[in-house]
Amino acid sequence: MLPTRVFSLVGKRAISKSASVRAHGNDVKSDDNALPAYVDRCDYPLPDVAHVKHLSALKEEEKKVELYCIQFKESFAEMNRGANEWKTVVGAAMFFIGFTAFIIIWEKRCWVAIQTKRVNPVQGFAAKWDYDKNEWKK
């Protein structure tokens, strides 16, 4: 009983000491979750929250382009700019088309090889019928 209490006290002290060492000197910044998240969208051009929360002294100078960049993350031209996703889609489509062509060619060559080796020959009644003359073989 005594050794278990000693080990539990040692464990508690080690955990609390390491937690206090980790937390010492760190400034924890908490986000304000009362405000909605910032989103740039063409159909909703003026979001409720600014891109940069703490405006600098640039606000006092009122420079147009820099002030716009502080207030919004992207301009309309940057939002409407096309993405390069089409390259990935075309590449994947070409890969699957090529893979399918490879399988078709491979199956055709395999079928020709099987026919030349006479694998699985015709047996039974079908072997006795002449398909060229449409009559029974003699």
N, C-alpha and C positions, 0 to 999 in steps of 0.2 A: 504494500500500500504506500509506504513512504517513497520508494523509488519512482512509482508512477506519478506522485505529486511533484517530486523534484523535477522529473522530466517535463511535466506539463508546465511548470513555472519557467523552466529554462526555455521551452518552446515559445511560450507567450512573450517572454522578454526578447527573444531573438526576433520574433515577428514584429513586435511593436518598435524595437530599436531600428530594424531595417526599414520599416515604413516611415519612421521619423527622419531617417537619414535620406531616404529618397525624396521626401517632401520638403526638406530643408533648402531654402534658397530659390525655389522655383516659383515664378509668378504664374499663377493659373488664370488664364483669361477665359471668361465665360461668354458665350454668344447670347445675344438677345433674341430669344426664340418667340418673343411676342410679335415681332415683325415678320412679314412673309419673306421668303427667300427671293433673291434677285434673279430675274429671268429676262433675257432679251428675246422678244418675239415681234414679228412684223405686224401681227394683228392686234397687239397690245403694246403700243409704242412707248407709253410712259408708265413704267413699273412703279409700285408704291415705295420701293426702297432704292436708295442710290447705290451705285456700284461700289463706291468708296464711301465709307461711313463718316470718316473724319476728313473734312475738306481742309485744304491747306491755305496758305496765304495767297495762292493763285486766284482764289475767289475774290479777293480784294482787288486784284489787278484786272480781272474780267477779260482775260484773253480767250478768244472764241473757241479755237480748236482744242486747246488744252483743257478748257473748262468743260467742253462737251465730253472729252475723254475721261474726265473725272466723274462726271454725272452718269455716263452710260458706258457699258463695256464694249459694245460694237456699234458701228454706224449701220445704216440701212444697206449700204453697198456691201459691207462685210457680212451682214446677215443673209443677204440674197445671193452671195457668191456660191457657185456650185461646188459641190464636194467631189472628191476623187474616188468616190465609191463605185462609180461605173467601171473603173478599170478592174476592180476586184471581181465584179459581177461578170464582165466579159471574159476575164481570165479563167474563172471557174467554169463558165459555159464552154469555152474552148477546150478545157481539160476534159470535161465529161464527153464532149463530142468526139474528141480524139480517142479517149478510152473506149467508147462504144464502137468506133470504127476499127480499132485494134481487135476487139472481141469478135466482130463480124468477120473480119479477114481471117482471123485465127480459126474460127469455126468452119469457114468455107474450105480452108486448106486441110483441116482435120477431116472433114467430110470426104474430100477428094482422096485423101490417103486411105481412109477406111474403104472406099469403093474400089480402089485399085488393089487392095489386099484381099478383097472378097470376104470381108468380115461379115458374118451373119448372112449367109447366102439364102436364097429363096428355097423353101422346102414345101412339101405337101402337094396339094392340088395345084397351087399357083406355079409350081416348078414344071408341071406337065402341060401348061397352057402356053401356046405361042402367041405373044401379044402383037407381033408384027403381022401375022397372017390371020389372026382372030380365029384360030382353030386349035384342036388338041394336037400335041406333039405325037409323032408315031415312032 
